[in-house]
Amino acid sequence: MKNFSDRVLSRLTGLVPAKWLVVAGMAFLFGCGTVVTQPDFPACIHNAAGDCILLDDVEPILNDSSLTADQKRAKLRELGIEDEQLINALINA
């Protein structure tokens, strides 16, 4: 006698007990094996290459105590941030 899960799988797969078919279908539905790219946020600041500038990219510059404020400004510009008000706000925060 089949157990409950085998009976459910049999019904889901058209009376074919191919568990791999169900697993593959679920993996496809839930995005298993998809390529994960950098997230695109609607209010994202983009650098010249079109990549989103993340806080993870900015924090090491802002937290580097060996850099002066002007050096931090230069590094933030190199990162792709062009808005001087934003640069000042990040440094003074």
DSSP file (Angstrom, degrees, kcal/mol; ACC not computed):
  #  RESIDUE AA STRUCTURE BP1 BP2  ACC     N-H-->O    O-->H-N    N-H-->O    O-->H-N    TCO  KAPPA ALPHA  PHI   PSI    X-CA   Y-CA   Z-CA
    1    1 A M              0   0    0      0, 0.0     2,-0.2     0, 0.0     0, 0.0   0.000 360.0 360.0 360.0 137.1    0.0    0.0    0.0
    2    2 A K        -     0   0    0      1,-0.1     2,-0.1     2,-0.1     0, 0.0  -0.488 360.0-123.5 -77.6 146.1    1.3    3.5   -0.9
    3    3 A N     >  -     0   0    0     -2,-0.2     4,-2.0     1,-0.1     5,-0.2  -0.320  34.3 -94.7 -80.6 175.0    1.8    6.0    1.8
    4    4 A F  H  > S+     0   0    0      1,-0.2     4,-2.5     2,-0.2     5,-0.2   0.895 122.2  50.7 -60.1 -45.6    0.0    9.4    1.7
    5    5 A S  H  > S+     0   0    0      1,-0.2     4,-2.7     2,-0.2    -1,-0.2   0.880 109.8  50.9 -64.9 -36.7    2.9   11.3    0.1
    6    6 A D  H  > S+     0   0    0      2,-0.2     4,-2.3     1,-0.2    -1,-0.2   0.887 110.4  49.8 -66.2 -37.3    3.3    8.7   -2.7
    7    7 A R  H  X S+     0   0    0     -4,-2.0     4,-2.0     2,-0.2    -2,-0.2   0.909 112.3  47.1 -66.4 -41.1   -0.4    8.9   -3.4
    8    8 A V  H  X S+     0   0    0     -4,-2.5     4,-2.7     2,-0.2    -2,-0.2   0.931 113.1  48.7 -65.5 -44.6   -0.3   12.7   -3.6
    9    9 A L  H  X S+     0   0    0     -4,-2.7     4,-2.1     1,-0.2     7,-0.3   0.890 108.8  54.0 -61.7 -39.0    2.8   12.6   -5.8
   10   10 A S  H  <>S+     0   0    0     -4,-2.3     5,-4.2     1,-0.2     6,-0.5   0.906 111.7  44.3 -62.0 -41.1    1.0   10.1   -8.1
   11   11 A R  H ><5S+     0   0    0     -4,-2.0     3,-1.1     3,-0.2    -2,-0.2   0.899 113.4  50.5 -70.5 -39.6   -1.9   12.4   -8.5
   12   12 A L  H 3<5S+     0   0    0     -4,-2.7    -2,-0.2     1,-0.3    -1,-0.2   0.826 113.3  45.2 -68.0 -30.8    0.2   15.5   -9.0
   13   13 A T  T 3<5S-     0   0    0     -4,-2.1     3,-0.4    -5,-0.2    -1,-0.3   0.127 123.7 -96.7-101.9  20.9    2.3   13.8  -11.7
   14   14 A G  T < 5S-     0   0    0     -3,-1.1    -3,-0.2     1,-0.2    -2,-0.1   0.912  81.7 -51.5  68.5  42.9   -0.5   12.2  -13.6
   15   15 A L  S   <S+     0   0    0     -5,-4.2    -1,-0.2     1,-0.2    -4,-0.2   0.651 112.0 120.1  66.7  18.0   -0.3    8.8  -11.9
   16   16 A V        -     0   0    0     -6,-0.5     2,-2.5    -3,-0.4    -1,-0.2  -0.960  61.8-143.4-110.6 117.0    3.4    8.6  -12.7
   17   17 A P        +     0   0    0      0, 0.0     2,-1.1     0, 0.0     3,-0.1  -0.226  48.8 142.4 -78.4  55.2    5.4    8.3   -9.5
   18   18 A A    >>  +     0   0    0     -2,-2.5     4,-1.1    -9,-0.2     3,-1.0  -0.750  23.9 178.5 -96.9  90.6    8.3   10.5  -10.8
   19   19 A K  H 3> S+     0   0    0     -2,-1.1     4,-2.5     1,-0.3     5,-0.2   0.826  77.5  62.9 -62.2 -32.1    9.3   12.5   -7.7
   20   20 A W  H 3> S+     0   0    0      1,-0.2     4,-2.8     2,-0.2    -1,-0.3   0.835  98.2  57.1 -64.2 -30.4   12.1   14.2   -9.6
   21   21 A L  H <> S+     0   0    0     -3,-1.0     4,-2.2     2,-0.2    -1,-0.2   0.915 109.4  44.0 -66.0 -42.8    9.4   15.7  -11.9
   22   22 A V  H  X S+     0   0    0     -4,-1.1     4,-2.6     2,-0.2    -2,-0.2   0.920 115.0  48.9 -67.1 -43.8    7.7   17.3   -9.0
   23   23 A V  H  X S+     0   0    0     -4,-2.5     4,-2.5     1,-0.2    -2,-0.2   0.918 112.2  48.4 -62.9 -43.5   10.9   18.5   -7.4
   24   24 A A  H  X S+     0   0    0     -4,-2.8     4,-2.2     2,-0.2    -1,-0.2   0.899 112.0  49.9 -64.1 -40.4   12.1   20.0  -10.7
   25   25 A G  H  X S+     0   0    0     -4,-2.2     4,-2.3     2,-0.2    -2,-0.2   0.906 112.0  47.0 -64.1 -42.0    8.8   21.7  -11.2
   26   26 A M  H  X S+     0   0    0     -4,-2.6     4,-2.4     2,-0.2     6,-0.2   0.901 110.8  52.2 -66.6 -40.1    8.9   23.2   -7.7
   27   27 A A  H  <>S+     0   0    0     -4,-2.5     5,-2.8     1,-0.2     4,-0.4   0.901 110.8  48.4 -61.9 -40.3   12.5   24.3   -8.2
   28   28 A F  H ><5S+     0   0    0     -4,-2.2     3,-0.9     3,-0.2    -2,-0.2   0.924 112.3  48.4 -64.9 -44.2   11.5   26.0  -11.4
   29   29 A L  H 3<5S+     0   0    0     -4,-2.3    -2,-0.2     1,-0.2    -1,-0.2   0.863 114.3  45.3 -65.1 -36.5    8.6   27.7   -9.7
   30   30 A F  T 3<5S-     0   0    0     -4,-2.4    -1,-0.2    -5,-0.1    -2,-0.2   0.331 117.7-107.3 -94.9   8.3   10.6   28.9   -6.7
   31   31 A G  T X 5 +     0   0    0     -3,-0.9     3,-1.8    -4,-0.4     2,-0.2   0.676  54.1 168.2  83.8  18.1   13.5   30.2   -8.8
   32   32 A C  T 3 <S+     0   0    0     -5,-2.8    -1,-0.2     1,-0.3     3,-0.1  -0.478  71.0  18.9 -65.8 130.3   16.1   27.5   -8.0
   33   33 A G  T 3  S+     0   0    0      1,-0.3    -1,-0.3    -2,-0.2     2,-0.1   0.512  90.8 138.4  88.9   4.6   19.0   27.9  -10.3
   34   34 A T    <   -     0   0    0     -3,-1.8     2,-0.5     1,-0.1    -1,-0.3  -0.485  60.1-108.0 -80.4 156.4   18.3   31.4  -11.3
   35   35 A V        -     0   0    0     -2,-0.1     2,-0.6    -3,-0.1    -1,-0.1  -0.723  28.7-145.1 -86.0 126.2   21.1   33.9  -11.7
   36   36 A V        -     0   0    0     -2,-0.5     2,-0.2     3,-0.0    -1,-0.0  -0.816  21.9-177.4 -94.8 124.1   21.1   36.4   -8.9
   37   37 A T        -     0   0    0     -2,-0.6     3,-0.1     1,-0.1     0, 0.0  -0.581  42.3 -65.8-110.8 177.4   22.2   39.9  -10.0
   38   38 A Q        -     0   0    0     -2,-0.2    -1,-0.1     1,-0.1    14,-0.0  -0.406  64.4-104.0 -63.1 135.8   22.7   43.0   -8.1
   39   39 A P        -     0   0    0      0, 0.0     2,-0.6     0, 0.0    13,-0.2  -0.267  26.1-139.7 -63.7 148.3   19.4   44.3   -6.8
   40   40 A D        -     0   0    0     -3,-0.1    11,-0.0    11,-0.1     3,-0.0  -0.932  17.9-166.7-112.5 111.5   17.8   47.2   -8.6
   41   41 A F    >   -     0   0    0     -2,-0.6     3,-1.6     1,-0.1     0, 0.0  -0.762  24.8-129.7 -98.0 141.9   16.2   49.7   -6.2
   42   42 A P  T 3  S+     0   0    0      0, 0.0    -1,-0.1     0, 0.0    -2,-0.0   0.841 109.3  40.3 -61.0 -33.4   13.9   52.4   -7.6
   43   43 A A  T 3  S+     0   0    0      2,-0.1     2,-0.2    -3,-0.0    -3,-0.0  -0.043  89.1 140.8-103.9  31.7   15.7   55.2   -5.8
   44   44 A C    <   -     0   0    0     -3,-1.6     2,-0.6     1,-0.0    10,-0.1  -0.466  51.0-132.8 -78.5 142.9   19.1   53.8   -6.4
   45   45 A I        -     0   0    0      8,-0.5     8,-3.0    -2,-0.2     2,-0.3  -0.860  27.5-150.9 -91.8 126.2   22.1   56.0   -7.3
   46   46 A H  B     -A   52   0A   0     -2,-0.6     6,-0.2     6,-0.2     2,-0.1  -0.767   1.9-138.9-102.7 143.7   23.9   54.5  -10.3
   47   47 A N    >   -     0   0    0      4,-2.5     3,-1.8    -2,-0.3    33,-0.1  -0.227  44.4 -83.3 -84.2-176.0   27.6   54.9  -11.2
   48   48 A A  T 3  S+     0   0    0      1,-0.3    32,-0.1     2,-0.1    -1,-0.1   0.796 130.5  55.4 -61.9 -29.5   28.9   55.4  -14.7
   49   49 A A  T 3  S-     0   0    0      2,-0.1    -1,-0.3     1,-0.0     3,-0.1   0.526 119.1-110.4 -80.7  -5.6   28.7   51.7  -15.5
   50   50 A G  S <  S+     0   0    0     -3,-1.8     2,-0.2     1,-0.3    -2,-0.1   0.472  72.6 138.6  90.5   1.7   25.0   51.7  -14.5
   51   51 A D        -     0   0    0      1,-0.1    -4,-2.5    -5,-0.0    -1,-0.3  -0.543  59.9-108.1 -81.6 147.5   25.5   49.6  -11.3
   52   52 A C  B     -A   46   0A   0     -6,-0.2     2,-0.7    -2,-0.2    -6,-0.2  -0.565  27.3-131.5 -73.4 131.9   23.6   50.6   -8.2
   53   53 A I        -     0   0    0     -8,-3.0    -8,-0.5    -2,-0.3     2,-0.2  -0.785  29.4-160.1 -87.1 119.1   25.9   52.1   -5.5
   54   54 A L    >>  -     0   0    0     -2,-0.7     3,-1.4     1,-0.1     4,-1.2  -0.602  30.9-115.9 -99.9 158.7   25.1   50.3   -2.3
   55   55 A L  H 3> S+     0   0    0      1,-0.3     4,-3.0     2,-0.2    -1,-0.1   0.822 116.1  65.7 -59.6 -30.9   25.8   51.4    1.3
   56   56 A D  H 34 S+     0   0    0      1,-0.2    -1,-0.3     2,-0.2    -3,-0.0   0.785 103.3  46.8 -62.1 -26.4   28.2   48.4    1.5
   57   57 A D  H <4 S+     0   0    0     -3,-1.4     4,-0.4     2,-0.1    -1,-0.2   0.798 116.9  42.7 -81.9 -30.7   30.3   50.2   -1.1
   58   58 A V  H >X S+     0   0    0     -4,-1.2     4,-2.1     1,-0.1     3,-0.8   0.851  99.4  69.4 -85.7 -38.3   30.2   53.6    0.7
   59   59 A E  H 3X S+     0   0    0     -4,-3.0     4,-2.6     1,-0.2     5,-0.2   0.863  93.7  54.9 -55.1 -44.8   30.7   52.6    4.3
   60   60 A P  H 34 S+     0   0    0      0, 0.0     4,-0.4     0, 0.0    -1,-0.2   0.869 111.0  47.1 -60.1 -33.2   34.3   51.5    4.1
   61   61 A I  H X4 S+     0   0    0     -3,-0.8     3,-0.9    -4,-0.4    -2,-0.2   0.941 114.7  45.3 -69.7 -47.3   35.2   54.9    2.7
   62   62 A L  H 3< S+     0   0    0     -4,-2.1    -1,-0.2     1,-0.2    -3,-0.2   0.819 114.7  48.3 -67.2 -30.9   33.2   56.8    5.3
   63   63 A N  T 3< S+     0   0    0     -4,-2.6     2,-1.1    -5,-0.2    -1,-0.2   0.446  80.8 109.5 -90.6  -0.3   34.6   54.6    8.2
   64   64 A D    X   -     0   0    0     -3,-0.9     3,-1.5    -4,-0.4     8,-0.1  -0.657  48.2-170.9 -80.4 102.6   38.3   54.9    7.1
   65   65 A S  T 3  S+     0   0    0     -2,-1.1    -1,-0.2     1,-0.3    -4,-0.0   0.622  78.9  68.2 -71.7 -12.3   39.8   57.1    9.8
   66   66 A S  T 3  S+     0   0    0      2,-0.1     2,-0.3    -3,-0.0    -1,-0.3   0.589  87.7  83.2 -82.5  -8.8   43.0   57.5    7.8
   67   67 A L  S <  S-     0   0    0     -3,-1.5     2,-0.1    -6,-0.2     0, 0.0  -0.741  74.5-134.5 -96.5 142.2   41.3   59.5    5.1
   68   68 A T     >  -     0   0    0     -2,-0.3     4,-2.4     1,-0.1     5,-0.2  -0.369  33.8-101.1 -80.0 170.7   40.6   63.3    5.4
   69   69 A A  H  > S+     0   0    0      1,-0.2     4,-2.3     2,-0.2     5,-0.1   0.893 125.0  50.6 -61.0 -39.8   37.3   64.7    4.4
   70   70 A D  H  > S+     0   0    0      2,-0.2     4,-2.2     1,-0.2    -1,-0.2   0.886 109.7  49.8 -66.7 -38.0   38.6   65.8    1.1
   71   71 A Q  H  > S+     0   0    0      2,-0.2     4,-2.4     1,-0.2    -2,-0.2   0.892 110.1  50.8 -66.4 -38.8   40.0   62.3    0.4
   72   72 A K  H  X S+     0   0    0     -4,-2.4     4,-2.5     2,-0.2    -2,-0.2   0.912 109.2  51.7 -63.3 -41.9   36.7   60.8    1.3
   73   73 A R  H  X S+     0   0    0     -4,-2.3     4,-2.2     1,-0.2    -2,-0.2   0.924 110.2  48.9 -58.9 -44.6   35.0   63.2   -1.1
   74   74 A A  H  X S+     0   0    0     -4,-2.2     4,-2.2     1,-0.2    -2,-0.2   0.912 111.9  48.1 -63.0 -42.9   37.4   62.2   -3.9
   75   75 A K  H  X S+     0   0    0     -4,-2.4     4,-1.8     2,-0.2    -1,-0.2   0.883 110.2  51.6 -66.6 -38.4   36.8   58.5   -3.2
   76   76 A L  H  X>S+     0   0    0     -4,-2.5     5,-2.2     2,-0.2     4,-0.8   0.882 110.0  49.9 -65.5 -37.3   33.0   58.9   -3.2
   77   77 A R  H ><5S+     0   0    0     -4,-2.2     3,-0.7     1,-0.2    -2,-0.2   0.902 108.9  52.1 -65.2 -40.6   33.3   60.7   -6.6
   78   78 A E  H 3<5S+     0   0    0     -4,-2.2    -2,-0.2     1,-0.3    -1,-0.2   0.849 104.3  57.6 -62.5 -33.8   35.4   57.8   -7.9
   79   79 A L  H 3<5S-     0   0    0     -4,-1.8    -1,-0.3    -5,-0.1    -2,-0.2   0.745 128.9 -99.0 -68.7 -23.4   32.7   55.5   -6.7
   80   80 A G  T <<5S+     0   0    0     -4,-0.8     2,-0.6    -3,-0.7    -3,-0.2   0.436  78.4 135.0 119.4   2.3   30.2   57.4   -8.9
   81   81 A I      < +     0   0    0     -5,-2.2    -1,-0.3     1,-0.2    -2,-0.1  -0.740  18.8 167.5 -83.9 121.4   28.5   59.7   -6.5
   82   82 A E        +     0   0    0     -2,-0.6     2,-0.6    -3,-0.1    -1,-0.2   0.641  41.0 102.1-109.2 -19.5   28.3   63.1   -8.2
   83   83 A D     >  -     0   0    0      1,-0.2     4,-2.4     2,-0.1     5,-0.2  -0.565  55.0-160.2 -74.2 112.8   25.9   65.0   -6.0
   84   84 A E  H  > S+     0   0    0     -2,-0.6     4,-2.5     1,-0.2     5,-0.2   0.845  90.3  54.8 -64.5 -34.7   27.9   67.3   -3.8
   85   85 A Q  H  > S+     0   0    0      2,-0.2     4,-2.3     1,-0.2    -1,-0.2   0.897 109.9  47.2 -65.1 -39.0   25.1   67.7   -1.2
   86   86 A L  H  > S+     0   0    0      2,-0.2     4,-2.7     1,-0.2    -2,-0.2   0.916 111.1  51.1 -67.3 -43.2   24.8   64.0   -0.9
   87   87 A I  H  X S+     0   0    0     -4,-2.4     4,-2.3     1,-0.2    -2,-0.2   0.933 112.3  46.7 -59.2 -46.0   28.6   63.6   -0.5
   88   88 A N  H  X S+     0   0    0     -4,-2.5     4,-2.6     1,-0.2    -1,-0.2   0.905 112.0  50.9 -63.1 -41.6   28.6   66.3    2.2
   89   89 A A  H  X S+     0   0    0     -4,-2.3     4,-0.9     1,-0.2    -1,-0.2   0.904 110.8  48.7 -64.0 -40.8   25.6   64.7    4.0
   90   90 A L  H  < S+     0   0    0     -4,-2.7     3,-0.4     1,-0.2    -2,-0.2   0.919 114.9  44.4 -65.0 -43.1   27.4   61.3    3.9
   91   91 A I  H  < S+     0   0    0     -4,-2.3    -2,-0.2     1,-0.2    -1,-0.2   0.889 116.7  45.1 -70.0 -38.4   30.6   62.6    5.3
   92   92 A N  H  <        0   0    0     -4,-2.6    -1,-0.2     1,-0.2    -2,-0.2   0.537 360.0 360.0 -84.9  -5.6   28.9   64.8    8.0
   93   93 A A     <        0   0    0     -4,-0.9    -1,-0.2    -3,-0.4    -2,-0.1   0.493 360.0 360.0 -72.3 360.0   26.5   62.1    9.1
